[in-house]
Amino acid sequence: MKTVPHLLVRVKVEDYAKWKPIFDQFAAVRKANGSKGGNLFRDADGSNEITVLYEWDNLENAHKFAQSEEWKKAMQKAGGIGQPDFYFLDKVEHVQA
């Protein structure tokens, strides 16, 4: 069975409007480290809690990225609060509604 590696990140930020441009600028770094893109979610109440679900080329690269100093510095610059939660996942199938 072929799986698709994903990295799910949940993080609180001080100010979404400050965080988002830095997140966008970091796209090239994510791609260079194996990200295939993904989906960005913000809590429905409009708070500054962010969830990002990335597809990744492999779980090893996703782990390396999550532990990288470059990523930690970018999150600090963007106003990340506390430690993000990381979940390393393998998508095994798409289910019907």
Secondary structure as UniProt FT lines:
FT   STRAND          4..13
FT   HELIX           16..25
FT   HELIX           27..32
FT   TURN            33..34
FT   STRAND          35..42
FT   TURN            44..45
FT   STRAND          49..56
FT   HELIX           59..67
FT   HELIX           69..78
FT   STRAND          80..91
//
